[in-house]
Amino acid sequence: MYFRLMLPDILPGDVDRLLYLDVDMIIQKPIIELYQTDMEGSYFCVCPDMTVTFPVSDIRDEIFKEHIANEEQFTYFNSGLMLWDIDALRGRYCFRDYMELAERLEYKMLAPDQDLLNYLHWDQVKYLDAYRYDLFSKKAYRLGYRYDRVKRETTVVHFAGMKPWEGKYVHYDIEQLWWDYAKMTPFYPELMEEFMRDCIKDPLVYDTIDSLSEEKKRLMEELNKSVSLCRQLARLLEQK
């Protein structure tokens, strides 16, 4: 994951900009407009990370405490989609700068390359619309987005975290976008067979239902105890 931090060092001199995309993304609309974005002097065009709001209750609270305290405008970005101004970066930042920062942070970053990029460049980026260019599929589903809307409105869908092709998770309808494109490949039957096998074998759903049933039972017992105590208290108050 650190290799991309070498790009300003190793790309040919005639490369002036670069669009980096994670491999767990679906690009479902043309991205020429994104690639031609006016960077307005910024080193990167990025999208806010849809899943991170400080405090996040992990090591990043410590890493970015000065950023948060000194600047109200600090926004943690996702590094899965980044438009790089290679011309601007070349000669100003190199791989060694990132590795020296990693050493200063004692390699305790949670999202290693992403944390390094945020630490160094947080005030050198231009923010794009995450709902258009870096939509976290599971987060979007929880916010009420569904397949049809994402298909219609979103250019880049990011399947961060749990993957559509991994059967051992609970799935949701936005994942159908990934399968739409998988179906166009010769690997589709193999992918689907493996997915179904994992779904059949995995006990996650039943274990989750059992866990919720046990939790419901426990909560009902606590509720009944509370009701009983309230009734006893009411009787005592009536006696007074």
C-alpha positions as CSV (number, residue, x, y, z in Angstrom):
1,M,0.0,0.0,0.0
2,Y,3.0,2.3,0.3
3,F,4.0,1.9,-3.3
4,R,1.8,4.6,-4.6
5,L,3.7,7.1,-2.4
6,M,6.6,6.5,-4.7
7,L,4.7,7.8,-7.8
8,P,6.0,11.4,-7.9
9,D,9.5,9.9,-7.8
10,I,9.2,7.3,-10.5
11,L,6.7,8.5,-13.1
12,P,8.1,9.9,-16.3
13,G,8.5,13.6,-16.5
14,D,5.8,14.1,-19.1
15,V,3.1,12.8,-16.6
16,D,1.5,15.9,-15.1
17,R,-1.5,14.3,-13.2
18,L,-2.7,11.0,-12.1
19,L,-6.0,9.5,-11.1
20,Y,-5.6,6.8,-8.4
21,L,-8.5,4.4,-7.8
22,D,-8.9,1.5,-5.3
23,V,-9.6,-1.9,-6.8
24,D,-12.8,-2.3,-4.8
25,M,-14.6,0.4,-6.8
26,I,-17.2,0.3,-9.6
27,I,-16.9,3.1,-12.1
28,Q,-20.3,3.3,-13.7
29,K,-20.2,6.7,-15.5
30,P,-17.5,8.5,-17.5
31,I,-14.8,10.1,-15.4
32,I,-13.2,12.4,-17.9
33,E,-14.8,15.4,-16.1
34,L,-13.2,14.2,-12.8
35,Y,-9.8,13.8,-14.4
36,Q,-10.0,17.3,-15.9
37,T,-11.0,18.9,-12.6
38,D,-9.4,22.3,-12.0
39,M,-7.3,21.6,-9.0
40,E,-7.0,25.3,-8.1
41,G,-3.4,25.0,-6.8
42,S,-4.1,22.0,-4.6
43,Y,-1.9,18.9,-4.7
44,F,-4.8,16.5,-4.6
45,C,-8.5,16.3,-5.3
46,V,-10.1,14.0,-2.8
47,C,-13.4,13.1,-1.1
48,P,-14.2,13.2,2.6
49,D,-14.2,9.8,4.2
50,M,-17.9,9.1,4.8
51,T,-17.2,6.8,7.7
52,V,-14.8,9.0,9.8
53,T,-15.9,11.8,12.1
54,F,-13.6,12.9,14.9
55,P,-13.4,11.7,17.6
56,V,-13.2,8.2,16.2
57,S,-12.1,6.4,19.4
58,D,-9.0,4.9,17.9
59,I,-5.3,5.9,17.3
60,R,-6.3,8.6,14.8
61,D,-7.6,10.8,17.7
62,E,-4.0,11.0,18.9
63,I,-2.3,11.2,15.5
64,F,-4.5,14.2,14.4
65,K,-5.1,15.9,17.7
66,E,-3.1,19.0,16.6
67,H,-4.9,19.2,13.3
68,I,-8.2,19.1,15.1
69,A,-7.3,21.6,17.8
70,N,-5.6,24.1,15.5
71,E,-7.9,24.1,12.5
72,E,-11.7,23.8,12.5
73,Q,-11.6,23.0,8.8
74,F,-9.7,19.7,9.1
75,T,-11.6,17.0,7.2
76,Y,-10.2,13.5,7.1
77,F,-10.3,12.3,3.5
78,N,-10.4,8.8,2.0
79,S,-7.4,7.9,-0.2
80,G,-9.3,5.4,-2.3
81,L,-9.9,8.0,-5.0
82,M,-7.3,10.7,-5.5
83,L,-6.4,13.0,-8.3
84,W,-2.8,13.9,-8.0
85,D,-1.1,17.0,-9.4
86,I,2.2,15.2,-10.1
87,D,3.8,18.3,-11.5
88,A,3.2,20.2,-8.2
89,L,4.3,17.3,-6.0
90,R,7.4,16.4,-8.0
91,G,10.5,17.8,-6.2
92,R,8.5,18.9,-3.2
93,Y,7.5,15.5,-1.7
94,C,9.2,12.2,-2.1
95,F,8.8,8.7,-0.8
96,R,11.4,9.4,1.9
97,D,9.2,12.2,3.4
98,Y,6.3,9.7,3.9
99,M,8.6,7.0,5.4
100,E,10.2,9.5,7.8
101,L,6.8,10.6,9.0
102,A,5.8,7.0,9.5
103,E,8.8,6.5,11.6
104,R,8.0,9.6,13.7
105,L,4.5,8.2,14.2
106,E,6.2,4.9,15.3
107,Y,4.2,3.1,12.5
108,K,1.1,3.2,14.7
109,M,-1.2,4.5,11.9
110,L,-4.6,2.7,11.6
111,A,-4.8,3.3,7.8
112,P,-1.1,3.6,7.1
113,D,-0.8,5.3,3.7
114,Q,-4.1,7.1,4.1
115,D,-3.1,8.5,7.5
116,L,0.2,9.7,6.2
117,L,-1.4,11.5,3.3
118,N,-4.0,13.1,5.6
119,Y,-1.2,14.1,8.0
120,L,1.0,15.8,5.4
121,H,-1.6,17.1,2.9
122,W,-4.8,17.9,4.9
123,D,-4.6,21.6,3.9
124,Q,-3.3,21.0,0.4
125,V,-6.4,19.3,-1.0
126,K,-9.5,20.2,-2.9
127,Y,-12.6,18.3,-1.8
128,L,-15.0,16.7,-4.2
129,D,-18.5,15.4,-3.7
130,A,-18.2,12.0,-2.0
131,Y,-21.8,11.0,-2.9
132,R,-20.8,11.3,-6.5
133,Y,-17.2,10.2,-6.6
134,D,-16.5,8.0,-3.6
135,L,-19.8,6.7,-2.3
136,F,-19.2,4.1,0.5
137,S,-21.9,1.5,-0.4
138,K,-22.7,0.2,3.0
139,K,-22.7,3.7,4.6
140,A,-25.0,4.9,1.8
141,Y,-27.4,2.0,2.3
142,R,-27.7,2.9,6.0
143,L,-28.4,6.5,4.9
144,G,-31.4,5.3,2.8
145,Y,-29.7,5.0,-0.6
146,R,-30.8,2.1,-2.7
147,Y,-29.7,0.4,-5.9
148,D,-31.8,2.5,-8.3
149,R,-30.7,5.8,-6.9
150,V,-27.0,4.9,-6.8
151,K,-27.2,3.6,-10.3
152,R,-28.7,6.9,-11.4
153,E,-26.7,9.5,-9.5
154,T,-23.3,8.1,-8.5
155,T,-20.2,7.9,-10.7
156,V,-17.9,5.9,-8.4
157,V,-19.2,3.4,-5.9
158,H,-16.7,2.2,-3.2
159,F,-17.2,-1.2,-1.7
160,A,-15.0,-0.5,1.3
161,G,-14.9,-3.1,4.1
162,M,-17.2,-6.1,3.4
163,K,-17.1,-7.1,-0.2
164,P,-20.0,-8.1,-2.4
165,W,-18.3,-11.3,-3.5
166,E,-17.7,-12.5,0.0
167,G,-20.7,-14.7,1.1
168,K,-20.0,-14.7,4.8
169,Y,-21.6,-11.3,5.4
170,V,-25.1,-9.8,5.5
171,H,-25.6,-8.2,2.1
172,Y,-27.7,-5.3,0.7
173,D,-29.1,-4.3,-2.6
174,I,-26.4,-1.7,-3.7
175,E,-24.1,-4.7,-4.1
176,Q,-26.1,-5.7,-7.1
177,L,-24.1,-3.0,-9.0
178,W,-20.9,-5.1,-8.5
179,W,-22.7,-8.2,-9.7
180,D,-24.0,-6.4,-12.8
181,Y,-20.4,-5.9,-14.0
182,A,-19.2,-9.3,-12.7
183,K,-21.8,-10.9,-15.0
184,M,-20.1,-9.4,-18.0
185,T,-16.9,-11.3,-17.3
186,P,-16.0,-15.0,-17.9
187,F,-15.4,-15.4,-14.2
188,Y,-19.1,-14.8,-13.2
189,P,-20.1,-18.5,-12.8
190,E,-17.1,-19.2,-10.6
191,L,-17.6,-16.1,-8.5
192,M,-21.3,-16.9,-8.1
193,E,-20.6,-20.5,-7.1
194,E,-18.1,-19.5,-4.5
195,F,-20.4,-16.8,-3.2
196,M,-23.3,-19.2,-2.8
197,R,-21.2,-21.8,-1.2
198,D,-20.0,-19.3,1.4
199,C,-23.5,-18.0,2.0
200,I,-24.8,-21.6,2.6
201,K,-22.0,-22.6,4.9
202,D,-21.8,-19.4,6.9
203,P,-23.9,-19.3,10.2
204,L,-23.7,-15.5,10.5
205,V,-27.4,-14.7,10.0
206,Y,-28.6,-17.5,12.3
207,D,-26.0,-16.6,15.0
208,T,-27.1,-12.9,14.7
209,I,-30.8,-13.8,15.1
210,D,-30.0,-16.1,18.1
211,S,-27.9,-13.3,19.7
212,L,-30.7,-10.8,19.2
213,S,-33.3,-13.2,20.6
214,E,-31.1,-13.7,23.7
215,E,-30.7,-10.0,24.0
216,K,-34.4,-9.4,23.7
217,K,-35.0,-12.0,26.4
218,R,-32.5,-10.4,28.7
219,L,-34.0,-6.9,28.1
220,M,-37.5,-8.2,28.8
221,E,-36.4,-9.6,32.1
222,E,-34.8,-6.3,33.0
223,L,-38.0,-4.4,31.9
224,N,-40.2,-6.7,34.0
225,K,-38.0,-6.1,37.0
226,S,-38.3,-2.4,36.5
227,V,-42.0,-2.5,36.2
228,S,-42.3,-4.6,39.4
229,L,-40.1,-2.1,41.3
230,C,-42.2,0.8,40.0
231,R,-45.4,-0.9,41.2
232,Q,-43.9,-1.5,44.6
233,L,-42.8,2.1,44.8
234,A,-46.3,3.2,43.8
235,R,-47.9,1.1,46.6
236,L,-45.5,2.5,49.1
237,L,-46.4,6.1,48.1
238,E,-50.1,5.3,48.3
239,Q,-49.6,4.0,51.9
240,K,-48.0,7.3,52.9
